[in-house]
């Protein structure tokens, strides 16, 4: 049976490399639609938990996993030799930046190096990791062709950017339109047929490079607009104008305006990182990316703006220096209602405040213990405190970073001694202390 027919009849086995925030929901989507899935990851903890039929991510429903594992339809494994038993291989590995803020493609290269050892004819390989235009052709294809097989002749290759938004209850893996790009008509046809089996809408573009550029454009758009409102926040703050009130008023215009909201910085794996992938690649063509780089600088500077607000608030309303002050941080995750700490501005704030001598505690039910995070090893093992009257009253200042929906804002407002609010969480709530927006 040829590959297209296998996909059409859902007899194709799908191997998903990388069972993180993208790969795990995608695995579940394929399982729900009748495909057999091999889940590959180099993290023993993830594999052991998934092998017991349990999700390690709080926001990913694991109801389907116990039966899928028991019946052999979902095989979580560390063994890349299982690639031989698959018809489709989808790479969902991370693409971080190195210390010089340059793309680190080692996860893609290392995964491709393992895959090539077990690659066989007539398999479809799809890259979903966010990356710069040309990665599929210049990096992934080149590595896979070391197997002796030729791309789009012996095996087929395409790019389909992930569009996950962890914790979003309105849109999920299966309801977000899927972009597909490949350099040959047959690779596009295979990929289109594959994703149409699990996603409500598929949008096909002419090449893998176009699809890669689409993903970067989406996140650069968001990053630049967030930088704009973050800069406006600092300007309007100096003028005594509330940026949140301005945005609410501007949002009443029914055309020509789209609201973006300021915050303590950018978090997540996409918006703080993806723009720099294009900046890196643009240098190869001698093209400057001034606008993108400036937006990155503004967003990266926001934690320092928040710290300045904390210093002033403690001095003006408590008569205290930041050195030795007790600060209760509310929310560590980079966005509300998820357990994701990737690139969270809370980490940078913890680090800055720690260096200034503040005594910090935090509350976040989604992150009961801070895990090992490179660059922030001092905070490994630090535990979340309960959100109680006693804990709030015992702190000099309460700093709201992440506005999880479960938070009792009235409790925070009535029992804090001083509040610095980076998310406008106190809007509509009464506070018995001074509230500083940052």
C-alpha positions as CSV (number, residue, x, y, z in Angstrom):
1,X,0.0,0.0,0.0
2,X,1.4,3.4,-1.0
3,X,1.9,6.1,1.7
4,X,-0.9,8.4,0.4
5,X,-3.4,5.5,0.7
6,X,-2.1,4.5,4.2
7,X,-2.7,8.1,5.3
8,X,-6.2,8.3,3.7
9,X,-7.2,5.0,5.4
10,X,-5.6,5.9,8.8
11,X,-3.3,2.9,8.5
12,X,-0.1,5.1,8.7
13,X,1.8,4.9,11.9
14,X,2.9,8.4,13.1
15,X,6.2,8.9,15.0
16,X,6.3,12.2,16.9
17,X,9.7,13.3,18.0
18,X,9.5,15.5,21.1
19,X,6.6,15.1,23.5
20,X,6.5,18.6,24.9
21,X,4.0,21.4,24.7
22,X,3.6,20.8,21.0
23,X,4.3,17.1,20.5
24,X,2.0,15.7,23.2
25,X,-1.2,17.5,22.2
26,X,-0.4,16.6,18.6
27,X,0.0,12.9,19.6
28,X,-3.4,13.0,21.3
29,X,-5.0,14.6,18.2
30,X,-3.7,11.7,16.0
31,X,-4.8,9.1,18.6
32,X,-8.3,10.6,18.7
33,X,-8.6,10.3,15.0
34,X,-7.6,6.6,14.8
35,X,-3.9,6.7,14.1
36,X,-1.3,4.6,15.9
37,X,1.4,6.9,17.4
38,X,4.9,6.3,18.5
39,X,6.1,9.1,20.8
40,X,9.8,9.6,21.1
41,X,11.6,11.8,23.6
42,X,15.0,11.8,25.4
43,X,13.4,12.7,28.7
44,X,13.1,9.5,30.8
45,X,10.6,11.2,33.2
46,X,8.2,12.0,30.4
47,X,8.4,8.6,28.9
48,X,7.8,6.8,32.2
49,X,4.8,8.9,33.1
50,X,3.3,8.6,29.6
51,X,3.9,4.9,29.6
52,X,1.6,4.8,32.6
53,X,-1.0,6.6,30.6
54,X,-0.6,9.9,32.4
55,X,0.1,13.4,31.1
56,X,2.9,15.3,32.7
57,X,1.4,18.6,31.5
58,X,-1.5,20.0,33.7
59,X,-3.3,21.6,30.8
60,X,-3.2,18.5,28.5
61,X,-6.1,16.1,29.2
62,X,-4.8,12.5,29.6
63,X,-8.2,10.7,29.5
64,X,-7.3,9.0,26.2
65,X,-3.8,7.9,27.2
66,X,-4.5,4.9,29.5
67,X,-6.5,2.9,26.9
68,X,-4.2,4.0,24.1
69,X,-1.1,2.8,25.9
70,X,-2.8,-0.5,27.0
71,X,-4.1,-1.2,23.5
72,X,-0.7,-0.4,21.9
73,X,-2.0,2.5,19.9
74,X,0.4,4.9,21.8
75,X,3.9,3.8,22.3
76,X,6.0,6.4,24.3
77,X,9.7,5.5,24.0
78,X,13.3,6.6,24.2
79,X,14.2,4.2,21.4
80,X,14.6,5.9,18.0
81,X,14.9,2.5,16.3
82,X,11.1,2.5,16.4
83,X,11.3,5.0,13.5
84,X,11.6,1.9,11.3
85,X,8.0,1.0,12.2
86,X,6.6,4.4,11.3
87,X,5.3,5.9,8.0
88,X,5.2,9.5,9.1
89,X,7.8,11.3,11.3
90,X,7.0,14.7,12.8
91,X,9.7,16.7,14.6
92,X,8.4,18.8,17.5
93,X,11.7,19.6,19.2
94,X,12.7,22.9,20.9
95,X,14.6,25.6,19.0
96,X,16.1,27.8,21.7
97,X,18.6,30.7,21.5
98,X,22.2,30.3,22.7
99,X,23.9,32.8,25.1
100,X,24.6,35.1,22.1
101,X,20.9,35.1,21.2
102,X,21.6,33.1,18.1
103,X,19.5,30.1,16.9
104,X,20.5,26.8,18.6
105,X,19.5,24.1,16.1
106,X,21.2,21.3,17.9
107,X,17.9,19.6,18.9
108,X,16.9,19.5,15.2
109,X,20.3,18.3,14.0
110,X,20.6,15.7,16.8
111,X,17.1,14.4,16.2
112,X,17.7,14.2,12.4
113,X,21.0,12.4,13.0
114,X,19.1,9.7,15.0
115,X,16.3,9.5,12.5
116,X,18.6,9.0,9.5
117,X,19.9,5.8,11.0
118,X,16.4,4.2,10.8
119,X,14.9,6.1,7.8
120,X,13.3,4.0,5.1
121,X,11.9,4.7,1.7
122,X,8.5,6.3,1.3
123,X,8.3,8.0,4.7
124,X,7.1,11.5,5.2
125,X,9.1,13.8,7.5
126,X,7.5,17.0,8.8
127,X,9.3,19.6,10.8
128,X,7.1,21.6,13.2
129,X,9.7,23.4,15.3
130,X,9.8,27.2,14.9
131,X,12.8,28.3,13.0
132,X,14.2,30.6,10.3
133,X,13.4,30.2,6.5
134,X,15.7,27.6,5.0
135,X,16.1,25.3,8.0
136,X,14.0,22.5,6.4
137,X,16.0,22.6,3.2
138,X,19.5,23.5,4.4
139,X,19.7,21.7,7.8
140,X,17.1,19.0,8.2
141,X,17.2,17.7,4.6
142,X,20.9,17.8,4.4
143,X,21.2,15.7,7.6
144,X,18.6,13.2,6.6
145,X,20.2,12.7,3.1
146,X,23.3,11.4,4.9
147,X,21.3,8.2,5.1
148,X,21.8,7.8,1.3
149,X,18.2,8.6,0.5
150,X,17.2,11.6,-1.5
151,X,14.5,14.0,-0.3
152,X,11.3,14.1,-2.3
153,X,12.4,11.1,-4.2
154,X,13.1,8.3,-1.6
155,X,11.4,10.1,1.3
156,X,9.2,13.2,1.4
157,X,9.7,16.3,3.5
158,X,7.7,19.4,4.5
159,X,7.3,22.1,7.1
160,X,4.2,22.8,9.1
161,X,4.7,25.3,11.9
162,X,3.2,24.6,15.3
163,X,0.6,27.1,16.5
164,X,0.0,25.9,20.0
165,X,-1.3,28.3,22.6
166,X,-1.1,26.4,25.9
167,X,-4.1,26.9,28.2
168,X,-6.3,28.5,25.4
169,X,-9.8,27.1,25.9
170,X,-11.1,28.5,22.7
171,X,-8.5,27.1,20.3
172,X,-6.7,23.8,20.4
173,X,-4.4,21.7,18.2
174,X,-7.4,20.5,16.1
175,X,-9.2,23.8,15.7
176,X,-6.3,26.1,14.8
177,X,-5.8,26.3,11.0
178,X,-2.6,24.4,9.9
179,X,0.0,25.9,7.6
180,X,1.8,23.4,5.3
181,X,4.7,24.1,3.0
182,X,6.7,21.8,0.8
183,X,8.9,22.1,-2.3
184,X,7.2,19.5,-4.4
185,X,3.5,18.9,-5.2
186,X,3.5,15.3,-3.9
187,X,5.1,16.2,-0.6
188,X,2.5,18.9,-0.2
189,X,-0.3,16.5,-1.1
190,X,0.9,13.9,1.5
191,X,1.2,16.5,4.2
192,X,-2.2,18.1,3.4
193,X,-3.9,14.7,3.5
194,X,-2.2,13.8,6.8
195,X,-3.2,17.0,8.6
196,X,-6.7,17.1,7.1
197,X,-7.3,13.9,9.1
198,X,-6.8,15.7,12.4
199,X,-7.2,19.4,11.9
200,X,-10.3,21.4,10.9
201,X,-8.6,23.5,8.3
202,X,-5.3,23.2,6.3
203,X,-3.7,26.1,4.5
204,X,-1.1,25.1,1.9
205,X,1.7,27.4,0.8
206,X,4.2,27.0,-2.0
207,X,7.4,26.0,-0.1
208,X,8.8,25.1,3.2
209,X,10.6,28.5,3.3
210,X,7.3,30.3,3.0
211,X,5.8,28.2,5.8
212,X,8.8,28.9,8.0
213,X,8.5,32.7,7.3
214,X,4.8,32.6,8.1
215,X,5.4,31.3,11.6
216,X,8.1,33.9,12.3
217,X,5.8,36.7,10.9
218,X,3.0,35.7,13.3
219,X,5.2,36.0,16.3
220,X,7.2,39.0,15.2
221,X,3.8,40.8,14.7
222,X,2.9,40.1,18.3
223,X,6.3,40.9,19.7
224,X,6.6,44.2,17.9
225,X,3.0,45.3,19.0
226,X,3.6,44.2,22.6
227,X,6.9,46.2,22.5
228,X,4.9,49.2,21.3
229,X,2.4,49.1,24.2
230,X,5.2,48.4,26.6
231,X,7.0,51.6,25.5
232,X,3.7,53.5,25.6
233,X,3.3,52.3,29.1
234,X,6.5,53.9,30.2
235,X,5.7,57.1,28.4
236,X,2.2,57.4,29.7
237,X,3.3,56.5,33.2
238,X,5.7,59.4,33.2
239,X,2.7,61.6,32.2
240,X,0.4,60.2,34.8
241,X,-1.8,58.5,32.3
242,X,-3.1,54.9,32.8
243,X,-2.2,52.8,29.7
244,X,-4.9,50.3,30.5
245,X,-7.6,53.0,30.4
246,X,-6.1,54.2,27.1
247,X,-6.2,50.8,25.5
248,X,-9.8,50.1,26.7
249,X,-10.9,53.4,25.2
250,X,-8.9,52.9,21.9
251,X,-10.5,49.4,21.6
252,X,-13.9,50.9,21.1
253,X,-12.8,51.9,17.6
254,X,-14.4,49.3,15.3
255,X,-11.7,49.5,12.6
256,X,-8.0,50.1,12.2
257,X,-7.1,49.2,15.8
258,X,-6.2,45.9,17.5
259,X,-5.6,45.9,21.3
260,X,-2.3,44.5,22.7
261,X,-1.5,44.7,26.4
262,X,1.6,45.6,28.3
263,X,3.2,43.4,30.9
264,X,6.3,42.6,32.9
265,X,8.1,41.3,29.9
266,X,7.7,38.5,27.3
267,X,7.5,34.8,28.1
268,X,6.9,31.5,26.3
269,X,8.9,29.7,23.7
270,X,7.8,31.8,20.7
271,X,7.5,35.5,21.0
272,X,10.8,36.2,22.9
273,X,12.7,33.9,20.6
274,X,11.3,33.7,17.1
275,X,12.1,37.3,16.0
276,X,15.8,36.6,16.6
277,X,15.7,33.6,14.2
278,X,14.8,36.0,11.4
279,X,17.4,38.6,12.6
280,X,20.1,35.9,12.4
281,X,19.1,34.7,9.0
282,X,18.7,38.2,7.6
283,X,22.4,38.9,8.3
284,X,23.2,36.3,5.7
285,X,21.5,38.5,3.1
286,X,23.0,41.7,4.5
287,X,19.6,43.0,5.5
288,X,19.2,45.0,8.8
289,X,16.3,44.1,11.2
290,X,16.4,47.3,13.3
291,X,12.6,47.3,14.0
292,X,12.6,43.7,15.2
293,X,15.8,44.2,17.4
294,X,14.4,47.4,18.9
295,X,11.2,45.6,19.9
296,X,13.3,42.8,21.5
297,X,15.2,45.4,23.5
298,X,12.1,47.1,24.8
299,X,10.4,43.9,25.8
300,X,13.6,42.6,27.5
301,X,13.8,45.8,29.5
302,X,10.4,45.6,31.1
303,X,11.4,43.6,34.2
304,X,13.8,46.5,35.0
305,X,10.9,49.0,34.7
306,X,8.9,46.8,37.1
307,X,11.8,46.7,39.6
308,X,12.1,50.5,39.5
309,X,8.4,50.7,40.3
310,X,8.9,48.3,43.3
311,X,11.9,50.3,44.6
312,X,9.8,53.6,44.4
313,X,6.7,52.0,45.9
314,X,8.6,50.6,48.9
315,X,10.4,53.9,49.5
316,X,7.3,56.1,49.1
317,X,4.7,54.0,50.9
318,X,6.6,51.8,53.3
319,X,9.7,53.9,53.9
320,X,11.8,50.9,53.2
321,X,14.7,50.0,50.9
322,X,14.5,47.0,48.6
323,X,17.4,45.4,50.3
324,X,15.8,43.3,53.0
325,X,12.2,43.9,51.9
326,X,9.9,40.9,51.8
327,X,8.1,40.5,48.4
328,X,5.4,38.1,47.7
329,X,5.3,37.2,44.0
330,X,1.9,36.1,42.6
331,X,2.3,33.9,39.6
332,X,5.5,32.5,38.0
333,X,4.2,31.0,34.7
334,X,4.6,33.2,31.6
335,X,0.9,33.3,31.1
336,X,-2.2,32.5,33.1
337,X,-3.6,29.0,33.8
338,X,-0.6,27.0,32.6
339,X,2.5,25.5,34.2
340,X,4.9,26.8,31.6
341,X,8.0,28.7,32.9
342,X,9.8,29.0,29.5
343,X,11.3,32.4,29.2
344,X,8.9,33.7,31.9
345,X,9.7,37.3,32.9
346,X,9.1,36.2,36.5
347,X,12.5,34.4,36.4
348,X,14.3,37.5,35.4
349,X,12.4,39.5,38.1
350,X,13.4,36.9,40.7
351,X,17.0,37.2,39.7
352,X,17.1,41.0,39.7
353,X,15.3,41.3,43.0
354,X,17.5,38.6,44.6
355,X,20.6,40.6,43.5
356,X,19.1,43.7,45.1
357,X,18.8,41.8,48.4
358,X,15.0,41.4,48.5
359,X,13.5,38.4,50.4
360,X,11.2,36.7,48.0
361,X,8.4,34.2,48.3
362,X,6.0,33.2,45.6
363,X,2.6,31.6,45.0
364,X,1.6,29.7,42.0
365,X,-0.6,26.5,42.2
366,X,0.5,25.6,38.6
367,X,4.2,25.6,39.7
368,X,4.4,24.1,43.2
369,X,8.2,23.8,43.1
370,X,10.6,25.7,40.8
371,X,12.5,23.1,38.7
372,X,16.1,23.2,37.5
373,X,16.3,26.1,35.0
374,X,19.7,27.1,33.4
375,X,20.6,30.6,34.5
376,X,18.3,30.5,37.5
377,X,19.8,27.6,39.5
378,X,19.6,29.6,42.8
379,X,15.8,29.1,42.8
380,X,15.7,25.4,42.1
381,X,13.5,23.7,44.8
382,X,11.9,26.9,46.0
383,X,8.3,26.1,47.0
384,X,5.0,27.9,46.4
385,X,3.4,29.4,49.5
386,X,-0.3,29.3,50.1
387,X,-2.4,32.4,49.1
388,X,-3.5,33.2,52.7
389,X,-4.3,36.3,54.7
390,X,-1.4,35.5,57.0
391,X,1.1,35.2,54.1
392,X,-0.1,38.3,52.4
393,X,-0.1,40.4,55.6
394,X,3.4,39.3,56.5
395,X,5.0,40.7,53.3
396,X,6.0,44.3,52.6
397,X,4.8,44.1,49.0
398,X,2.7,41.9,46.8
399,X,3.9,41.7,43.2
400,X,1.3,40.4,40.7
401,X,3.0,38.9,37.7
402,X,0.6,36.2,36.4
403,X,-3.1,36.6,36.7
404,X,-4.3,33.0,37.0
405,X,-8.1,32.7,36.8
406,X,-8.2,30.9,40.2
407,X,-6.6,33.8,42.1
408,X,-8.8,35.4,44.8
409,X,-8.1,39.0,43.8
410,X,-10.3,40.4,46.6
411,X,-8.2,38.4,49.2
412,X,-5.1,39.9,47.7
413,X,-6.5,43.4,47.7
414,X,-7.8,43.3,51.3
415,X,-4.7,41.7,52.9
416,X,-1.7,43.1,51.1
417,X,0.3,46.0,52.6
418,X,1.3,47.3,49.2
419,X,0.6,46.0,45.6
420,X,2.6,46.3,42.4
421,X,0.3,45.1,39.6
422,X,1.8,44.3,36.2
423,X,-1.4,42.8,34.7
424,X,-4.1,45.3,35.7
425,X,-5.5,42.5,37.8
426,X,-6.9,44.8,40.5
427,X,-9.3,46.5,38.0
428,X,-12.8,46.3,39.4
429,X,-11.5,45.1,42.8
430,X,-11.1,47.1,46.0
431,X,-7.8,47.3,47.8
432,X,-7.1,48.4,51.3
433,X,-3.6,49.5,50.4
434,X,-1.9,51.4,47.7
435,X,-1.9,49.8,44.2
436,X,0.9,50.7,41.8
437,X,0.5,49.7,38.1
438,X,3.7,48.6,36.5
